[in-house]
Amino acid sequence: MNNCIFCKIISGEISSTKVYEDDNMLIIKDIAPQAKIHYILIPKQHYANILEMDDDQAITLGKCLKKLSTLALDFGLSNGFRLVSNKGFDGCQSVDHLHIHILGGEKLTEKFGSRN
């Protein structure tokens, strides 16, 4: 996608702080962290969100998540972490390229969701 910021990060057009990369994904530091540790897992193949992926993309995403299980200790997430994937306007998805926020490194609050 020509205007996708995550595609530009993956291609190297836009710099980022990479913490991991393989054939399927890139994991970078979030530029506006919401926790002590806040990374973003970005599949290299572009699709807008979790509802738009096909079966092959779902398999690849599963591989990405499985790999995350082997990286968690190296990332300083031994006591736990939270995964978040926003979808659509109400879900506050800001980039139309599926990505998963990885938050941890501290005790996270139990409250998330509606601001009401």
N, C-alpha and C positions, 0 to 999 in steps of 0.2 A: 504494500500500500504506500503510495507516494507521500502522503501527509501524516503517516503514523509515526509518532515519536518513538514508540518501542521498536518498530522496524528500523528506524534510523539509528537507534542505539545498537541494535543487533548488527547492523551493517558497518558500524564504526563511524557513521556520519556525525553522530552526536556522542560526546564522551560521557562516560559514566564510571562509577567505582564498581568494577566487577569483583565478585567474591567467588564465582564459580561459572564455568562454561563447559558445555559438551555439545554433541551434535544436535541434541533436542531442545536445549534450553540455555538461558542465560539467567544468572542470579546477580542482582545488583543491590547496592545500598539505596534505600529510599532517600530522596533529597529533602523530604519533610517528615522525619521520623515521628511516629506516634508511640514509640516504646524505646527502651534502651537499645534494643536490637530491632531493626526494621529493614528487612530485605524484600525485594520483589522478584518472584520467580516468573520469568517470561518465556513461554514456549516460542521457539524460533519460527514456527509456522504461524502465519497470521490468520486468526479468526476472531470475531468480535467478542464473543462471550461463551460461557459454558453451554448455552442452549444452541449455539450455532456450530458446534464441532461435530464432525462426522465420526464414524466408528474408528477409523485409523487414527484420527487426532485424539480420540478418547484413550486409545491404547498408549499413544505417545505420552499423553498427560499422566497416565498411570505410571509409566516408567519414570517420568520426572518426579512424581511424588515418592516413588520407591527410592530413587536416588537421594532425595531429601532425607529419608530415614537414615542413610549412611553418613550424611553431612552434618546432622544436627549437633553432635558433640563438638565437631570442629568449629561450628558457628557459635558455640557458647550457649546452646539451648538444652543443656542436659536436664534442667528442672521443668521443662515443658515449653510450649509455644502455642500460638494461635495462628490458624490459616484463615484468610479472608479473601473471597473473590466477589467483588461487587458486580452487579448486573443491572444495566439500564439506569434511567434517570432517578427513579425512586431509590435505587440501591447505591446511588452516588458514584456510578462508574464514570471516571473522568477521561479514560483512554479506551477507545474501542478496539482493543487488542487484549484478548484474555490474559490476565495476569493474576498472580496470587500473592497477597501480602503475607509475609512471615514475620510475626511479632513475638518478642520474648526478651529474655535477659533480665527479667524482673517479674515480680508478681503483678499480673494484669488485673484490671478491674473486672468484675463479673458483669457489669452493665455494658451493653452495647445495643444498638438498634435505634428506635425512635427517640427523638430529642424531646418529646412531649412528656 
